[in-house]
Amino acid sequence: MAKSMTKSQIADYIAGKAGITKKGAVQILDDFAALAYREAKNVFTVPGIGKLKLANRKARIGGAAVLLVLISG
């Protein structure tokens, strides 16, 4: 699987495409993340990308593989 871009790499790309500073691009990413987090209690749609919504789910119970890692770790 391909490695994901870091926040710094995304900010650098956005800065280059938009003709702004990398610091400005980082601020945009931070503000966007804060907005998405605040609005996720409803449904936060990013046009052309997808939707983000909060869901309450039951806790998962770990299996034997998880227990082996915890014991050996």
N, C-alpha and C positions, 0 to 999 in steps of 0.2 A: 504494500500500500504506500502511496506517496506521502511524504512528510508534509504536514500542514504548515502554512506560512505563520510566522510569528507576528505579533502586534507591530513590532518595529518594521518588519518587511512590508506589511500592509500599509502602514503609515507612509513609508518611503514611496511605495507605488502610487498611492493616492496623491501625495505631494507632487510627484513628477507629472502625473496626468492633469492635475488641476492647476498647476503652476503656483502652488502655495508652499509655505515652509513645512518641514517635517513636524515642527512643533505645533503648527496649526492643524495639520492632519491628525496628530495624536489627540488634540483637543476635540476635534470633530468625532473621532472614534469613541472617546470617553463620554461625550455628551450623548451620542447615539446609544451607547450601552446603558447609560443611566435612564434615558427615555424608554428604551425597550423594557428594562427591569420595572420601571414605575407603571407602565401601561400593560404589562403582561397579565395583571389581574383580570383584565378584560381579554381582548385578543389583540395582539400587536402584529399588524401585517406589514411586511416589507415588500413593496411592489416589485414583482419580478423575481423574488427570492423565496418567500414563504411566510408562514404564520408562526407566532410564538404565543403559547398560552400555558398557564399554570394548570397542573392537574394533581389532585390529591390521590395518591396511590398507597396501597398497603406496603409495608416494609417487606423486603425479600429475605428469605431465610437462606443462608449460605449452605452450599453443598459440601461434600467431602473434600473436593479440591481446594476450596477456600480454607477449610480447617487444617489441611496439611500445610498450606503456605503459612498460616498463622503459627502453627506449632513449630515448624522448622525455621521460621524467620525469627 
